[in-house]
Amino acid sequence: MIKCVAIDDEPIALSIIQEYCRRYGDIDLKCFTSPVDGMEYIKTTFPDIVFLDIEMNSHNGITMAKELPENTCLIFTTAYSQYALDGFNVDAIDFLHKPVFYPRFERAMQKAMLLVNAKESHTKKRDTITLKVEYKTVVVDVDDISYVEAMDNYVKVSRPFQPTLISQITMKEMESLFPTDRFIRVHRSFIVSLDSIDKFSNRRIFLKNYDKYIPVGRTYNDSFNNLYTIFKQNDK
């Protein structure tokens, strides 16, 4: 599913893009009449493709394009053809002149998909794990996980700035799901992400974005020694 965002202060123009995306297929499109809300969404979700109007009541799309996240595929939509050169100067993949007809939209999407697919082929696949949460199956990006804590027959998966997940799985099973070079078992009740570690002593590990500390169990001294070695190597 290709993630797309369309920003235009004309609702009719957005409805046309929405219909064309539905016709093209396999597109998850979010529409915004507010440039501020649209840009905020883009900067937090990193869509694959952005459809952006140029002349809006309060904002100029050329200026906004310079604030897009790196590697965002940009397609301008505007009624003013004189902006075409400006559009390509900010690395827009295409320029759709209103009123936009479907064949022209389709050609722009084909160009955009070539770029999106090329970028995906050069991007490392993100590691994910699958957990049962209540009655749902949830796919979790391991980059989002700071630590896992045992809770009787369940585990608590903590992710900063995101909801905590509770899943019925053993710590041993949980440990087997993680990449061994990125997570470490430091206590019978705790697994921590190496990327989330801020500082540590021989008995405590402090994590980024958390006030609490993670205890290091006595039976996990080997894990701590490995942790110390890893961080000493990274300091070199």
PyMOL commands that set and color helices and strands:
alter all, ss='L'
color gray80, all
select helices_A, chain A and resi 11-24+35-45+61-65+81-89+102-121+142-144+171-177+194-196+218-235
alter helices_A, ss='H'
color red, helices_A
select strands_A, chain A and resi 2-7+27-32+49-53+73-78+94-97+128-133+136-141+147-151+154-158+165-167+183-187+190-193+197-200+204-207+213-215
alter strands_A, ss='S'
color yellow, strands_A
deselect
rebuild
show_as cartoon
